[in-house]
Amino acid sequence: MNEVLLVKLQLSQLVLTIEDIAFATENDRKLKKWYKNILVDSDKYGGYWIYEKCILFGTRIWIPKTLQNYVLEYLHIEHIGAVKMIALALSYCVYWPSIDEDIENLARNCRQCIEIQLAPMKKLVHNWRVSKAPWERIYIDYAGPFMDNLFLLVVDEYSMWPEVFISNSSSASNTIEKLKLMFSSFGQPRVLVSDNITSFMEKEFQTFLLSFGIEHCTSVPHNVPSYDNVARFVYTLKHALIELKGHVSSVQDQLNTLLYTCRCSQITSSKESPAKLFLGRELKSNLDPPKPREKTQNKKNIIISQLLYYGQKVAVYNNVNGFIINADASNYLTVMVNGRLIRRHMDKVIPFPTIKSVSNIRTVSYIQPVQSQRLKRTIKQKKCLNL
């Protein structure tokens, strides 16, 4: 009974009575057959049932063909669009199999709706191939005049690495000068994408790109999504410069602060920063935690003849009268030369070969570095120096 009461309440808003719909249903050939079939076998037509000589689909009443135009005109009286008309039809509990399609056709062909509707959703005319490496495709554009300056913006499509140059003019020659400076640091890209302003379309600029083997592509005019990377960064640039104004001394200082922040900030899509994607490393900042140095011991294979012994005769700067006295952990030796002690690095000391019997030669694969607690300790006679 709740469904029947709901139907009566909704139909009253359309100023249509149950008797009107029942009369139209009885005189509709298609609905008349449906009516008889539902009465004979209601289980076969799931969801359809009969109430007061009208066919209902769930809680929605089937409107006969003769009354459908009236219902459509009532739904479209406010010119609210197809989506809202379909929702309104659901709230009024009116139904026929092609009601959604009929509503869309009515809204599509309505002259008043066409005149007041918003511009259609912009779509990309050309889908760019996704870059697979840094500096493969870059986007360039001019922003400004802003704060009495023009800004040449360059954004790498793969890593979103930004480069910005302050410029006094947007001429082709000035643009070429800035790009040459950038190419000297990062190399030449494969593709350069720009809009259709005069400086980018001049013959001088085209010749420059051709000489560097760079393919030039232009974005779709008045289509922001096709140029979304630079357009988004232009917006970020202007707002950041306004916020930084007064905190730093010059526009260049503001720009440097902005670029550093953008290069260190993670990109939502890749969860990596532009610096990590472009340079392969993160940029150092004041907030980087100190990292402890790893203690490593390098074990080097050396030749037995290179071993240094206490009391071994050595040559130090053309003086052959030196004898090894001591060593420390920094690979420095204390050598006695003509009764005077001097300190020299082991690379500056030339040992004299000593003749030993085969039985006294010890096979040494490596020498362990001297530990800090053994600094300046006297070396025992005939022992290998720990360097």
C-alpha positions as CSV (number, residue, x, y, z in Angstrom):
1,M,0.0,0.0,0.0
2,N,3.0,2.3,0.6
3,E,3.9,2.0,-3.1
4,V,0.3,2.9,-4.2
5,L,0.2,5.9,-1.9
6,L,3.6,7.1,-3.3
7,V,2.3,6.9,-6.9
8,K,-0.9,8.9,-6.0
9,L,1.1,11.6,-4.3
10,Q,3.6,12.0,-7.2
11,L,0.9,11.9,-9.9
12,S,-0.9,14.8,-8.3
13,Q,2.1,17.1,-9.1
14,L,1.6,16.4,-12.8
15,V,-2.1,17.1,-12.7
16,L,-2.7,13.7,-14.2
17,T,-5.2,11.3,-12.6
18,I,-5.1,7.6,-12.4
19,E,-8.2,7.5,-14.5
20,D,-6.6,9.5,-17.3
21,I,-3.6,7.2,-17.5
22,A,-5.8,4.1,-17.2
23,F,-8.0,5.3,-20.1
24,A,-4.9,6.0,-22.3
25,T,-3.5,2.6,-21.4
26,E,-6.7,0.8,-22.4
27,N,-6.6,2.6,-25.8
28,D,-2.9,1.9,-26.4
29,R,-2.4,-1.3,-28.5
30,K,1.0,-2.1,-27.1
31,L,0.1,-1.5,-23.5
32,K,-3.2,-3.4,-23.9
33,K,-1.2,-6.5,-24.8
34,W,1.2,-6.0,-21.9
35,Y,-1.8,-5.5,-19.6
36,K,-3.3,-8.9,-20.5
37,N,-0.1,-10.8,-20.3
38,I,0.7,-9.4,-16.9
39,L,-2.7,-10.4,-15.6
40,V,-2.2,-13.9,-16.9
41,D,1.3,-14.5,-15.7
42,S,2.7,-11.8,-13.5
43,D,5.8,-13.9,-12.5
44,K,7.0,-13.8,-16.2
45,Y,7.2,-10.0,-16.2
46,G,9.3,-9.3,-13.1
47,G,9.0,-5.8,-11.8
48,Y,5.7,-5.1,-13.6
49,W,2.4,-5.2,-11.9
50,I,-1.2,-3.8,-12.3
51,Y,-2.8,-1.2,-10.1
52,E,-6.2,0.4,-11.0
53,K,-5.9,-0.6,-14.7
54,C,-2.4,1.0,-15.0
55,I,0.9,-0.7,-15.6
56,L,3.6,0.0,-13.0
57,F,7.3,-0.8,-13.1
58,G,8.3,-0.9,-9.5
59,T,7.0,2.4,-8.1
60,R,7.0,4.1,-11.5
61,I,3.8,4.3,-13.6
62,W,4.1,3.5,-17.3
63,I,3.0,6.5,-19.3
64,P,1.2,5.7,-22.6
65,K,2.3,7.1,-25.9
66,T,-0.4,9.7,-26.1
67,L,0.7,11.3,-22.8
68,Q,4.5,11.1,-23.2
69,N,4.9,14.5,-24.9
70,Y,2.9,16.2,-22.2
71,V,5.2,14.6,-19.5
72,L,8.3,15.7,-21.5
73,E,7.2,19.2,-21.8
74,Y,6.4,19.4,-18.1
75,L,9.8,18.0,-17.2
76,H,11.5,20.5,-19.6
77,I,9.5,23.6,-18.6
78,E,12.6,25.0,-16.7
79,H,15.2,24.0,-19.3
80,I,17.3,22.4,-16.6
81,G,19.2,19.9,-18.8
82,A,19.0,16.2,-19.5
83,V,20.6,15.0,-16.3
84,K,18.3,16.9,-14.0
85,M,15.3,16.0,-16.2
86,I,16.0,12.3,-15.8
87,A,16.3,12.8,-12.0
88,L,13.1,14.7,-12.0
89,A,11.3,11.9,-13.9
90,L,12.5,9.5,-11.2
91,S,11.1,11.7,-8.5
92,Y,7.7,11.9,-10.3
93,C,7.7,8.1,-10.8
94,V,6.9,8.3,-14.5
95,Y,8.3,5.7,-16.9
96,W,8.4,4.2,-20.3
97,P,11.2,2.1,-21.8
98,S,12.9,5.0,-23.8
99,I,12.3,7.8,-21.4
100,D,16.0,8.6,-20.9
101,E,16.7,8.7,-24.6
102,D,13.7,10.9,-25.3
103,I,14.8,13.3,-22.6
104,E,18.3,13.6,-24.0
105,N,17.0,14.2,-27.5
106,L,14.7,16.9,-26.2
107,A,17.5,18.7,-24.4
108,R,19.9,18.3,-27.3
109,N,17.5,19.8,-29.8
110,C,16.1,22.6,-27.7
111,R,17.1,26.0,-29.1
112,Q,17.0,27.8,-25.8
113,C,19.2,25.2,-24.1
114,I,21.8,25.5,-26.9
115,E,21.9,29.3,-26.5
116,I,22.5,29.3,-22.7
117,Q,24.6,26.1,-22.3
118,L,28.2,26.3,-21.2
119,A,31.1,25.5,-23.6
120,P,31.6,21.8,-24.1
121,M,34.3,20.1,-22.1
122,K,37.7,20.7,-23.7
123,K,39.5,17.6,-24.9
124,L,43.0,17.1,-26.1
125,V,43.3,17.1,-29.8
126,H,46.7,15.4,-29.6
127,N,47.7,12.9,-27.0
128,W,51.4,13.3,-26.2
129,R,53.5,10.2,-26.0
130,V,54.7,9.8,-22.4
131,S,58.4,10.7,-22.0
132,K,60.6,7.9,-20.8
133,A,63.7,9.9,-19.7
134,P,64.5,13.3,-18.4
135,W,65.0,16.2,-20.8
136,E,63.3,14.3,-23.7
137,R,60.5,16.8,-24.1
138,I,60.4,20.3,-22.6
139,Y,57.7,23.0,-22.5
140,I,58.6,26.7,-22.8
141,D,56.5,29.8,-22.4
142,Y,56.7,33.4,-21.4
143,A,54.9,34.7,-18.3
144,G,54.3,38.4,-17.7
145,P,54.9,41.2,-17.7
146,F,54.7,40.6,-14.0
147,M,56.5,42.7,-11.3
148,D,58.1,44.7,-14.1
149,N,59.7,41.6,-15.6
150,L,59.1,38.9,-18.2
151,F,59.8,35.3,-17.2
152,L,60.9,32.6,-19.7
153,L,59.6,29.3,-18.2
154,V,61.0,25.9,-19.1
155,V,59.5,22.7,-17.7
156,D,60.8,19.1,-18.3
157,E,57.8,16.9,-19.0
158,Y,59.3,13.7,-17.4
159,S,60.5,15.1,-14.1
160,M,58.7,18.5,-13.9
161,W,62.1,20.1,-13.4
162,P,61.6,23.9,-13.7
163,E,64.0,26.5,-15.2
164,V,63.1,30.2,-15.1
165,F,65.0,33.1,-16.6
166,I,64.3,36.8,-16.0
167,S,64.1,38.5,-19.4
168,N,63.6,42.1,-20.6
169,S,62.2,41.0,-24.0
170,S,60.4,38.0,-25.5
171,S,62.2,38.4,-28.9
172,A,63.5,35.4,-30.7
173,S,67.2,36.4,-30.3
174,N,66.7,36.8,-26.5
175,T,65.0,33.5,-26.2
176,I,67.8,31.8,-28.2
177,E,70.4,33.3,-25.8
178,K,68.6,31.9,-22.8
179,L,68.1,28.5,-24.3
180,K,71.8,28.2,-25.3
181,L,72.8,28.9,-21.7
182,M,70.4,26.2,-20.5
183,F,71.5,23.7,-23.2
184,S,75.2,24.1,-22.2
185,S,74.2,22.7,-18.7
186,F,71.7,20.0,-19.5
187,G,72.2,19.3,-23.2
188,Q,69.7,19.5,-26.0
189,P,66.1,18.0,-25.7
190,R,64.6,15.9,-28.4
191,V,61.3,17.8,-28.6
192,L,60.5,21.4,-27.6
193,V,56.8,22.4,-27.1
194,S,55.7,26.0,-27.2
195,D,52.6,28.0,-27.9
196,N,52.1,30.0,-31.1
197,I,53.4,33.4,-30.0
198,T,55.4,35.4,-32.6
199,S,58.9,34.9,-31.0
200,F,58.5,31.1,-31.1
201,M,57.3,31.1,-34.7
202,E,59.9,33.4,-36.3
203,K,62.3,32.1,-38.8
204,E,65.3,32.8,-36.6
205,F,64.0,30.7,-33.8
206,Q,63.0,27.9,-36.2
207,T,66.5,27.9,-37.7
208,F,68.1,27.7,-34.3
209,L,66.0,24.6,-33.4
210,L,66.8,23.0,-36.7
211,S,70.6,23.6,-36.2
212,F,70.4,21.8,-32.8
213,G,68.3,18.9,-34.2
214,I,65.3,19.7,-32.0
215,E,61.8,18.9,-33.1
216,H,59.4,21.8,-32.5
217,C,55.8,21.2,-31.6
218,T,53.1,23.7,-30.9
219,S,50.1,23.4,-28.5
220,V,46.5,23.8,-29.4
221,P,45.4,27.5,-29.2
222,H,43.2,28.3,-26.2
223,N,43.4,24.7,-25.0
224,V,44.9,24.7,-21.5
225,P,45.0,20.9,-21.0
226,S,47.3,20.4,-24.0
227,Y,49.8,22.8,-22.3
228,D,48.9,22.0,-18.7
229,N,52.5,21.6,-17.3
230,V,53.6,25.1,-18.1
231,A,50.2,26.7,-17.5
232,R,50.1,25.2,-14.0
233,F,53.7,26.4,-13.2
234,V,52.8,29.9,-14.5
235,Y,50.1,30.0,-11.9
236,T,52.4,28.7,-9.2
237,L,55.1,31.2,-10.2
238,K,53.0,34.3,-9.9
239,H,51.4,33.3,-6.6
240,A,54.8,32.3,-5.1
241,L,56.5,35.6,-6.1
242,I,53.6,37.6,-4.6
243,E,53.9,35.6,-1.3
244,L,57.7,36.0,-1.2
245,K,57.6,39.7,-1.9
246,G,59.1,41.5,1.1
247,H,60.8,38.5,2.5
248,V,63.8,38.6,0.1
249,S,65.8,41.4,-1.4
250,S,65.3,41.0,-5.1
251,V,63.2,39.3,-7.7
252,Q,66.1,36.9,-8.5
253,D,66.3,35.9,-4.8
254,Q,62.5,35.2,-4.8
255,L,62.9,33.2,-8.0
256,N,65.8,31.2,-6.6
257,T,63.8,30.3,-3.4
258,L,60.8,29.3,-5.6
259,L,62.9,27.1,-7.9
260,Y,64.6,25.4,-5.0
261,T,61.2,24.6,-3.3
262,C,59.7,23.3,-6.6
263,R,62.7,21.1,-7.3
264,C,62.6,19.5,-3.8
265,S,58.9,19.0,-3.5
266,Q,57.5,15.6,-4.4
267,I,55.2,15.1,-7.4
268,T,51.9,13.6,-6.5
269,S,51.8,11.2,-9.5
270,S,55.3,9.8,-9.1
271,K,56.0,10.3,-5.3
272,E,59.4,11.6,-6.3
273,S,60.9,15.0,-6.4
274,P,61.9,16.7,-9.7
275,A,65.5,16.7,-8.4
276,K,65.4,12.9,-7.9
277,L,63.9,12.2,-11.3
278,F,66.1,14.8,-13.1
279,L,69.5,14.6,-11.3
280,G,69.2,11.2,-9.7
281,R,69.6,12.6,-6.2
282,E,67.9,14.8,-3.7
283,L,69.1,18.4,-3.2
284,K,70.8,19.1,0.2
285,S,68.9,21.3,2.6
286,N,69.2,22.6,6.1
287,L,66.7,19.9,7.3
288,D,68.8,17.0,6.2
289,P,69.6,14.8,9.2
290,P,73.4,14.3,9.8
291,K,74.5,10.9,8.5
292,P,77.1,8.9,10.5
293,R,80.3,8.0,8.7
294,E,80.7,4.4,8.0
295,K,83.9,2.8,9.4
296,T,85.6,0.8,6.7
297,Q,88.8,-1.0,6.6
298,N,90.4,-1.4,3.2
299,K,92.5,-4.5,3.0
300,K,95.0,-4.2,0.2
301,N,97.1,-6.9,-1.3
302,I,100.7,-5.8,-1.3
303,I,104.0,-7.3,-2.4
304,I,106.4,-8.7,0.3
305,S,109.2,-6.4,-0.9
306,Q,107.0,-3.4,0.0
307,L,106.8,-4.3,3.7
308,L,108.4,-1.9,6.1
309,Y,110.2,-3.1,9.2
310,Y,111.6,-1.4,12.3
311,G,115.2,-0.4,11.7
312,Q,115.0,-1.0,8.0
313,K,117.2,1.2,5.9
314,V,115.4,3.7,3.7
315,A,116.0,6.6,1.4
316,V,114.3,9.9,2.1
317,Y,114.8,12.6,-0.6
318,N,118.2,11.5,-1.9
319,N,119.4,10.7,1.6
320,V,120.1,7.1,1.9
321,N,121.1,7.1,5.6
322,G,117.6,6.8,7.0
323,F,116.2,4.1,9.4
324,I,112.6,3.5,10.3
325,I,111.8,4.2,14.0
326,N,108.0,4.5,14.3
327,A,104.7,4.7,12.4
328,D,101.1,6.1,13.1
329,A,97.6,5.4,11.8
330,S,97.8,8.1,9.1
331,N,100.5,6.1,7.2
332,Y,103.2,8.4,8.3
333,L,106.7,7.1,9.4
334,T,109.2,8.5,11.8
335,V,112.6,8.1,10.2
336,M,116.1,8.7,11.8
337,V,118.3,10.5,9.3
338,N,121.8,11.4,10.3
339,G,120.8,11.5,13.9
340,R,117.7,13.6,13.3
341,L,114.1,12.4,13.5
342,I,111.9,13.4,10.7
343,R,108.2,12.5,9.8
344,R,107.4,11.5,6.3
345,H,104.5,9.8,4.5
346,M,105.2,6.2,3.5
347,D,104.8,7.2,-0.2
348,K,107.9,9.5,0.2
349,V,110.1,6.7,1.7
350,I,112.0,4.3,-0.5
351,P,112.9,1.1,1.4
352,F,116.1,-0.7,0.6
353,P,115.6,-4.4,-0.2
354,T,116.7,-6.8,2.5
355,I,118.1,-10.2,1.8
356,K,116.5,-12.9,3.9
357,S,116.5,-16.7,3.8
358,V,113.5,-18.4,2.4
359,S,112.6,-19.7,5.8
360,N,112.3,-16.2,7.3
361,I,110.0,-14.8,4.6
362,R,106.4,-14.7,5.8
363,T,103.6,-14.7,3.3
364,V,101.4,-11.6,4.0
365,S,98.3,-11.1,1.9
366,Y,97.4,-7.7,3.5
367,I,98.3,-5.2,6.2
368,Q,95.6,-4.1,8.6
369,P,95.5,-0.3,9.2
370,V,96.9,1.0,12.4
371,Q,94.2,1.5,15.1
372,S,93.9,4.8,16.9
373,Q,95.0,3.3,20.2
374,R,98.3,2.3,18.6
375,L,99.4,5.8,17.5
376,K,103.1,6.5,17.9
377,R,103.8,3.2,19.5
378,T,107.4,1.9,19.1
379,I,107.5,-0.9,16.6
380,K,109.1,-4.1,17.7
381,Q,112.2,-5.2,16.0
382,K,111.7,-7.3,12.8
383,K,107.9,-6.9,13.0
384,C,105.8,-5.8,10.0
385,L,104.7,-2.2,10.3
386,N,100.9,-1.8,10.6
387,L,100.0,1.0,8.2
